[in-house]
C-alpha cells in the first residue's frame, strides 16, 4: 500500500512538468500579452514605453527561457508576482480567493450530496412511480436551466420584489457594526442565493448517478437473496444495496475535489463574489501569466491528488480491491 | 476587455472629470455651501454633512498611483484622492485653476510659469509644494518608471523650481496641449516616495493624497472606501463616505440599484429607455444623459485599392443610415457623428453638413468610381470583380449590431459585406497591427485637447501606431503640426475647423455615432448639476439634506 502510494506520488512529477509546460505554451500562444492590454489603442502610450514594459515583465526573452525562469521559481516555492500593476504576490491573491471558493463549493457539495442520495434511492426504489416521474422532470428542469438565468430570476424575486435576501457580495456594508449573531446571519443570507442556484442546477447529475447505480445494484442476485431471506425492504435498500451503489458516487466525489477550488466564473461574476473563478477569468483576460499559471498548477496538483484519493477510497469501500 | 480602447482612454480623462469641481466660486468657504446651483434649485433642502454614496464598478482598481495605472477603475478611485494643477471647466472648453492658482504663458507658449496655492496640505499634514510636482515630473520621465503617459512630459526641455510655490517649465517647441497635461499625473508626495522604487512600492495600495477624499480601506475585488477630507482646499465635501462596490455584472448592478444596494451606476441604453421609467424609479432616482467623449466609426484600410478611392468612401457614408443605427443600437441615446470632436464643445465645426442617408447618391458615386452592376446579380463589379469585403470588429454587442446594419445598407447599394467578430487581443495583434483588414468598426475616446496628431498624422502609420487606416494627407499633416504649436485659441479653432473640413471631404472613416452617458443617481443626492462635462465634475459638493440621509456614518 505504501509503496503503491510512493509510486503514484513519484509519477506526479513528470505529469506536473508536462501539464505546466503545455499550459505555459498554450498561454503564450494566445494572442496578445499583458503589455498590449496596457498600451493598445492608447495614443498616450509610446512604443518605448511598450518595450520598457515588456522588458520589465521579462516578455522580451524567448518563451523557453521564460518557462525555465518560471519553473525555477516554482521549484523554490515561489509562485511569482502578478503582472497586474498592484504587483502583489500570486500566492496572496490565491489565498484571498481560495477560502471563499472552497467554502462555497464545500457547502454546495454537501447540500447536493445530502439531497441527491436520498432522491436517487427513492427514485430507484420506486422506479416509474408518480414520485419518480415528478422528481425526474423537476431535476431535468433544474439541469437544463442556465444557472446565470436562474440566478438573475432568484435575485429579482428574493432580492428586489420580496426584499428578503441580499443580491450580491458576501457581506453587508454595515457588517463591521453587527453583533456576532448578526454577522453569522448576514453571511448565511449572502450565501443563500449563490448556493441555492448552483444546488438546483447541480442536483440532477449526482442524483441521476445515484438512481442508475442503485437500479443496477437492485437487479443483482444478492439483493434477490436478501429479499428472499425475508429482510425488510428498508434493510435491503439501505444496508445491502446502498453500499455497493455508492461506489460510482465515490468516483464522482473524487473527481469533484479539484472542482472545489475552481469557482464558476459565471456564478461569481453574477453574484460579485471574489473567488477563484473570477481570479482566473480576469487573469486570463489580462494575460496575467503568473496568476494563470499559479492557479493552473494548483488545479493540476489537486486533480492528481483527487484522483489518488478516489483510488484510495475505492480500496476502502471495495474489499475486492484490497487483496491486490 | 471588450471595450478596451474606450475604457482605457476614458480613464485618462476620468482624472480630469472626476477631480472637476465648482467653477464659479473658487474661494467658497466650506461652511456656506460650495455649490451655488443648489441654493436656487432646492431651497428647502439645506446642504448637510453626513451620509454615504455607494457606487458600482465593474472592475476593481490595480494601483492608485495615477501614472502607473492603465485601467479606468484605478483612475476613478485615484481621482478622489489626488488633484491636478489644472482641470477642465464644466463646459470642457477651458482650463481652470486647481492646485495651481494661476499660470503665465510666455514666448508663444514655450514657457509656462505655474503659481501654486499656498494653503494645500497632504492629508498627513505636510504642505504641498512645487518640489512635489518636480518629483512627480522627474518620476514620470524616468525611463525606469513603467508609465504609459510619459510622452507629453518628454516635450519639456527644462523644469525649474523658483520657490516652494512657483515653478517654470520650458518646452522645446510650443506645445499647445501642454497646459492640459498638468493634471494629477505628476502630483505625488515627495516626502513619502523619494528614494523608493515607484514600480514596486505599496504606496499605490494605501495612498496619501490631497484631494477631496482620504483613503480608508480596500478589500480587494469587493469594496473600496474613502472618507471626506476635512481639510480639502476647495472646501470639505458634504458626503462623509464614498464606497465603490465591485460588481462585475451590469444586470446585478441594476438589481442592486433597485434594491438600494447602490446609489449610482451607468445604465445601459436598454436599462435607460425600457427598464427605468416606472413611477418607483421616478420617485427614487434621477436619470441623466449627456454626450460622452467617445465615438464609433467604420474605418477603411486606405491601402486597399478599393478604399483608396475617395468616391467609394463617400458612397459608403451616404449609403449608411446613421440615425437608424443610433435608434437601434443605442435606443436613441446618442447622436450621429460627422467628425472626431465631441458635439457641444468649442472645437466642433458646426458648419459641416451631415452625410445624409441617400442610397441613390451612393449608387451614383460608386458608378462614378467604376463600380457597376453589369451582370444583374445585384452586386456591383469593377473589372469583372464583385465588390465584396469584410468588416471586422471586437466582441462588443453595440459594434456588432452597427456592423450588421451597415452590412444591410451596403447591400442596398450593391456592395456585399460580411461581418467577423474577434476577441480583442486577436483583433489588435493579428489584424489591426498587421493591417490585415479591409474595414473595421471600432471606437475612440479622446482627450479633451483637440490635438489628434497620433490618429491622423501620416508619420503615425507604423507598427502599433494609431493611424492604422493609413491616412495620408499633407494638408492634414500641416494642420496637425500647426495646431499643437499654436496657443491662440481663435487661431487654433480655425486650424481644427479646417481639419474637420478635410476629414469630412476625405472620409477616411465613416463616423457613425457618439453615444450618450446615462448615469442614474439616487434622488436623495442634491447639488448635482448636469453640464457638458457630465455630472461628476462637482461631485465633492453633492449633499444629502439631513432628513433624507440614509447611512449613519461613524468613524
Interface residues (C-beta under 8 A of the other chain):
Chain A: X30 X31 X32 X36 X37 X38 X39 X40 X41 X42 X43 X44 X45 X46 X47 X48 X49 X50 X52 X53 X56 X84 X85 X86 X87 X93 X96 X97 X152 X155 X156 X159 X160 X163 X166 X167 X168 X169 X170 X173 X177 X269 X270 X271 X272 X274 X278 X279 X282 X285 X286 X287
Chain B: X1 X4 X5 X8 X9 X12 X52 X54 X59 X62 X63 X68 X69 X70 X74 X143 X146 X147 X148 X149 X150 X151 X152 X199 X200 X204 X205 X220 X221 X222 X223 X243 X245 X246 X247 X248 X249 X251 X252 X255 X256 X258 X259 X261 X423 X424 X425 X426 X428 X429 X430 X444 X446 X447 X454 X455 X462 X463 X464 X465 X466 X551 X554
